[in-house]
């Protein structure tokens, strides 16, 4: 199948065809072939269901509707449909690649305990000495049916220990590339200006959304520590609220069943090329 690498997956491809050829009819069978490959990499039932919709013709029908609008001269309607499809491209990419969720914060606030609570088993080794998580640990999980890779990074603080400093540097790198950052604070700890300063810096450092989580509320139920979510990783209190909020931040507008979702870089490139062509008034001729 031209244009798609079986070895490296849907989002690494050779040079795509032109969008004029794309609307000429060869696209329809190729979508089904791409969906077959992508289904083998789907990590959850929810993502597999969306890919199955594409295999059974959801994206093909959307393209046909756009083509019909173009043929009828309804270019504004075609542009609106293209914009809707292009808005779903980021979601389509994640049907075969998990979102990255970084769990970050100062040392010993319960990051490893939280990741264990989220995945449901002891993935991370929990130490009670501050600064003992120096490597980047990961675990795959699902949030509301969406695949995520949880990243349990080193505690972030100023340190003279070269090994711990390396862990902090890695944590910053993970935060910078994450789709979502869970910034954890300790309900039992006194307010630390240095921790608060870095929490504010997150908005600049992180390319994704940030959820501020106050952990250990079972040990300090009257704590006034501020956050988007208050929870206890040990007892599970508040975890449902965190999962609900995280799902909304990752996928603000989940597609309805049967919706068309572009799921490869090739498809996204073709849609973008067609949208730009329509914007310039360069509509392809009807077949």
For each residue, the residues with C-beta under 8 A, 3 or more apart:
1: 4 6 30 33 34
2: 14 17
3: 13 14 15 16 17 30 266
4: 1 10 13 14 30 33 34 37 264 266
5: 8 9 12 13 14
6: 1 37
7:
8: 5 12
9: 5 12 37 41 96 97
10: 4 13 34 37 38 41 96 263 264 265
11: 93 96 97 264 265
12: 5 8 9 265
13: 3 4 5 10 16 264 265 266
14: 2 3 4 5
15: 3
16: 3 13 266 269 270
17: 2 3 21 22 26 270
18: 21 22 273
19: 22 23 270 271 273 274 277 284
20: 23 24 284
21: 17 18 24 26
22: 17 18 19 26 27 270 273 274
23: 19 20 27 63 67 70 274 284 287
24: 20 21 27 287
25: 28 287
26: 17 21 22 29 30
27: 22 23 24 30 31 60 63 270
28: 25 31 32 60 63
29: 26 32 33
30: 1 3 4 26 27 33 34
31: 27 28 34 35 54 55 59 60 267
32: 28 29 35 36 55 60
33: 1 4 29 30 36 37
34: 1 4 10 30 31 37 38 263 264 266 267
35: 31 32 38 39 51 52 54 55 263
36: 32 33 39 40 55
37: 4 6 9 10 33 34 40 41
38: 10 34 35 41 42 51 95 96 263 264
39: 35 36 42 48 51 52 55
40: 36 37
41: 9 10 37 38 96
42: 38 39 47 48 51 95 96
43: 47 96 98 140 142 147
44: 47 48 142 145 146 147
45: 48 49 145
46: 49 50 142 144 145 146
47: 42 43 44 50 51 94 95 96 145 146 147
48: 39 42 44 45 51 52
49: 45 46 52 53 257
50: 46 47 53 54 95 255 259 261 263
51: 35 38 39 42 47 48 54 55 95 263
52: 35 39 48 49 55 56
53: 49 50 56 58 257 258 259 260 261
54: 31 35 50 51 57 58 59 260 261 263
55: 31 32 35 36 39 51 52
56: 52 53
57: 54 60 61
58: 53 54 61 62 258 259 260 261
59: 31 54 62 63 85 260 261 262 263 267
60: 27 28 31 32 57 63 64
61: 57 58 64 65 260
62: 58 59 65 66 81 85 260
63: 23 27 28 59 60 66 67 260
64: 60 61 67 68
65: 61 62 68 69 81
66: 62 63 69 70 78 81 82 274
67: 23 63 64 70 71 286 287
68: 64 65 71 72
69: 65 66 72 74 75 77 78 81
70: 23 66 67 73 74 75 78 278 283 284 286
71: 67 68 286 287
72: 68 69
73: 70
74: 69 70 77 78
75: 69 70 78 79 278 281 283
76: 79 80
77: 69 74 80 81
78: 66 69 70 74 75 81 82 278 283
79: 75 76 82 83 275 278 279
80: 76 77 83 84
81: 62 65 66 69 77 78 84 85
82: 66 78 79 85 86 271 274 275 278
83: 79 80 86 87 275
84: 80 81 87 88
85: 59 62 81 82 88 89 260 261 262 271
86: 82 83 89 262 268 271 272 275
87: 83 84 253
88: 84 85 91 92 255 259 260 261 262
89: 85 86 92 93 262 268 271
90: 93 94
91: 88 94 95 251 254 255 261
92: 88 89 95 261 262 263 264 267 268
93: 11 89 90 96 97 263 265
94: 47 90 91 97 98 99 146 147
95: 38 42 47 50 51 91 92 261 263
96: 9 10 11 38 41 42 43 47 93 263
97: 9 11 93 94 147
98: 43 94 140 147 148 149
99: 94 146 147 148 149 179 180 250
100: 148 149 151 174 177 178 179 180 208
101: 143 148 149 150 151 178 179 180 181 182 246 250
102: 151 153 171 174 175 178 180 181 182 206
103: 111 114 115 150 151 152 153 182 184
104: 111 153 156 171 174 175 181 182 183 184 202
105: 109 111 155 156 183 184 185 195
106: 109 155 156 157 185 186 189 192 195
107: 130 131 132 133 154 155 156 157
108: 128 129 130 131 155 186
109: 105 106 155 184 185 186 189 215 216
110: 113 114 184 186 215 216 233 234
111: 103 104 105 114 115 124 133 152 153 155 184
112: 115 116 124 125 126 127 133 137 152
113: 110 116 117 126 215 233 234
114: 103 110 111 117 118 182 184 213 215 231 233
115: 103 111 112 118 119 123 124 137 139 150 152
116: 112 113 119 120 121 122 123 124 126 233
117: 113 114 120 233 234 236 239
118: 114 115 139 141 150 239 243
119: 115 116 123 139 140 141 150
120: 116 117 141
121: 116
122: 116 125 126
123: 115 116 119 137 139 152
124: 111 112 115 116 133 137 139 152
125: 112 122
126: 112 113 116 122
127: 112 132 133
128: 108
129: 108 132
130: 107 108 155 157
131: 107 108 134 154 155 157 159 161 164 167
132: 107 127 129
133: 107 111 112 124 127 137 152 153 154 155 167
134: 131 154 163 164 166 167
135: 154 167 170
136: 151 152 153 154 167 170 171 174
137: 112 115 123 124 133 151 152
138: 149 150 151 152
139: 115 118 119 123 124 149 150 152
140: 43 98 119 147 148 149 150
141: 118 119 120 147 148 149 150
142: 43 44 46 145 146 147 148
143: 101 146 148 243 246 247 250
144: 46 243 244 247 251
145: 44 45 46 47 142
146: 44 46 47 94 99 142 143 247 250 251
147: 43 44 47 94 97 98 99 140 141 142
148: 98 99 100 101 140 141 142 143 250
149: 98 99 100 101 138 139 140 141
150: 101 103 115 118 119 138 139 140 141
151: 100 101 102 103 136 137 138 174 178
152: 103 111 112 115 123 124 133 136 137 138 139
153: 102 103 104 111 133 136 156 167 170 171 174 175
154: 107 131 133 134 135 136 164 167 168 170 171
155: 105 106 107 108 109 111 130 131 133 167 168 171
156: 104 105 106 107 153 168 171 172 198
157: 106 107 130 131 168 194 195
158: 194
159: 131 164 165 168
160: 165
161: 131 164 165
162: 165 166
163: 134 166 167
164: 131 134 154 159 161 167 168
165: 159 160 161 162 168 169
166: 134 162 163 169 170
167: 131 133 134 135 136 153 154 155 163 164 170 171
168: 154 155 156 157 159 164 165 171 172
169: 165 166 172 173
170: 135 136 153 154 166 167 173 174
171: 102 104 136 153 154 155 156 167 168 174 175
172: 156 168 169 175 176 205
173: 169 170 176 177
174: 100 102 104 136 151 153 170 171 177 178
175: 102 104 153 171 172 178 181 202 205 206
176: 172 173 205 206 207
177: 100 173 174 207
178: 100 101 102 151 174 175 181 206 207 208
179: 99 100 101 207 208 209 250
180: 99 100 101 102 208 209 210 211 246 249 250
181: 101 102 104 175 178 202 206 208 209 210 211
182: 101 102 103 104 114 211 213 242 246
183: 104 105 199 202 210 211 212 213
184: 103 104 105 109 110 111 114 213 215
185: 105 106 109 189 195 199 212 213 214 215 225 227
186: 106 108 109 110 189 214 215 216 225
187: 214 215 216 217 219 220 223 225 230
188: 216 219 220 223
189: 106 109 185 186 192
190:
191: 195 196 225
192: 106 189 195 196
193: 196 197
194: 157 158 197 198
195: 105 106 157 185 191 192 198 199
196: 191 192 193 199 200
197: 193 194 200 201
198: 156 194 195 201 202
199: 183 185 195 196 202 212
200: 196 197 203
201: 197 198 204 205
202: 104 175 181 183 198 199 205 206 210
203: 200 206 210
204: 201
205: 172 175 176 201 202
206: 102 175 176 178 181 202 203 209 210
207: 176 177 178 179
208: 100 178 179 180 181
209: 179 180 181 206 249 250
210: 180 181 183 202 203 206
211: 180 181 182 183 228 229 242 245 246 249
212: 183 185 199 226 227 228 229
213: 114 182 183 184 185 227 228 229 230 231 242
214: 185 186 187 217 223 225 226 227 229 230 231
215: 109 110 113 114 184 185 186 187 231 232 233
216: 109 110 186 187 188 219 220 232 233 234
217: 187 214 220 221 223 230 231 232 237 238
218: 221 232 234 235 237
219: 187 188 216 232
220: 187 188 216 217 223 225
221: 217 218
222:
223: 187 188 214 217 220
224:
225: 185 186 187 191 214 220 230
226: 212 214
227: 185 212 213 214 230
228: 211 212 213 245
229: 211 212 213 214 238 241 242 245
230: 187 213 214 217 225 227 238
231: 114 213 214 215 217 237 238 239 241 242
232: 215 216 217 218 219 235 236 237 238
233: 110 113 114 116 117 215 216 236 239
234: 110 113 117 216 218
235: 218 232
236: 117 232 233 239
237: 217 218 231 232
238: 217 229 230 231 232 241 242
239: 117 118 231 233 236 242 243
240: 243 244
241: 229 231 238 244 245
242: 182 211 213 229 231 238 239 245 246
243: 118 143 144 239 240 246 247
244: 144 240 241 247 248
245: 211 228 229 241 242 248 249
246: 101 143 180 182 211 242 243 249 250
247: 143 144 146 243 244 250 251
248: 244 245 251 252
249: 180 209 211 245 246 252
250: 99 101 143 146 148 179 180 209 246 247
251: 91 144 146 247 248 254
252: 248 249
253: 87
254: 91 251
255: 50 88 91 259 261
256: 259
257: 49 53
258: 53 58
259: 50 53 58 88 255 256
260: 53 54 58 59 61 62 63 85 88
261: 50 53 54 58 59 85 88 91 92 95 255
262: 59 85 86 88 89 92 267 268 271
263: 10 34 35 38 50 51 54 59 92 93 95 96 267
264: 4 10 11 13 34 38 92 267 268
265: 10 11 12 13 93 268 269
266: 3 4 13 16 34 269 270
267: 31 34 59 92 262 263 264 270 271
268: 86 89 92 262 264 265 271 272
269: 16 265 266 272 273
270: 16 17 19 22 27 266 267 273 274
271: 19 82 85 86 89 262 267 268 274 275
272: 86 268 269 275 276
273: 18 19 22 269 270 276 277
274: 19 22 23 66 82 270 271 277 278 284
275: 79 82 83 86 271 272 278 279
276: 272 273 279 280
277: 19 273 274 280 282 283 284
278: 70 75 78 79 82 274 275 281 282 283
279: 79 275 276
280: 276 277
281: 75 278
282: 277 278
283: 70 75 78 277 278
284: 19 20 23 70 274 277
285:
286: 67 70 71
287: 23 24 25 67 71
